[in-house]
């Protein structure tokens, strides 16, 4: 009779079989904590490969697509459990990491599979979308969740342009990017020392009139309105007019500048109820998805108000 003992630690699974005759059979699977994904003919394939020895772990989910991994709800979250088939394969090839084993219609004829074991399984998929304006102010300090319910539907929007501050590159809507208003001079993650040009207690990045001259910062352009306040300079010794309290010429703004923010999708997968010849596991951390679609950016020009 054999008894199965398993120990799960990051990136490594050790399965040790103890036999009645005293022999110890050790089985070792050692994979990275990331995986890749591609669309197959009739469903989604999640996979990871390694060399020395050449092995692969893969999961097939019928009727599911790669795009669905990123279909989060309004709260930026996707949690779903799908039925799938888990595969463990070994190969006689010295290297397989440089070969497309799963995402091609015609498999490489040089691939030699020496073992192919499979099991029904449950696939637990968890996706979280992280959006950030990278403006130098940590999201946690931009009041993304005033009522603390974990949902960002009431996030602070200082300028009322429809973009919450945590993904608004210009929090106060003055057409000067937050990162250019020195919100964190010593870059310690604490904005208590943020630049406050007019000393009114409101940091420039949240102040619609930075120099306190009575003219809105966004209105202190000259000539061509290009939504770039940094090139409107009356006195070079002082700098841009929006930081010069002695200059208050007004040319009312007519639009906001272009905004952008990054999006990162963290997709993690856990495989449950695997039972193959070499492995019986209630839960296997398959890792985090890497590759195309996991990160990108959005560009938007808010409606002017």
Buried (B, 14 or more C-beta within 10 A) or exposed (E): EEEEEBEBEEEEBBBBBEEEEEEEEEBEBEBEBEBBBBEBEEBBBBBBBBEEBBBBBBBBBEEBEBEBBBEBEEEBEBEEEBEBBBBBBBBEBEEBEEBEBBEEEEEEEEBEBEEEBBBEBBBBBBBBBEBBBEBBBBBEBBBBBEEEEEBBEEBBBBBEBEBBBBBBBBBBBBBBBBBBBBBBEEEEEEBEEBBBBBEEEBBBBBBBBBBBBEBBBBBBBBEEBEBBBBEBBBEEEBEBBBBBBEBBEEBEBEEBBEBEBBBEBEBBBBBBBBEBEBBEBEEBBBBBBBEEEBEEEEEBEBEEE
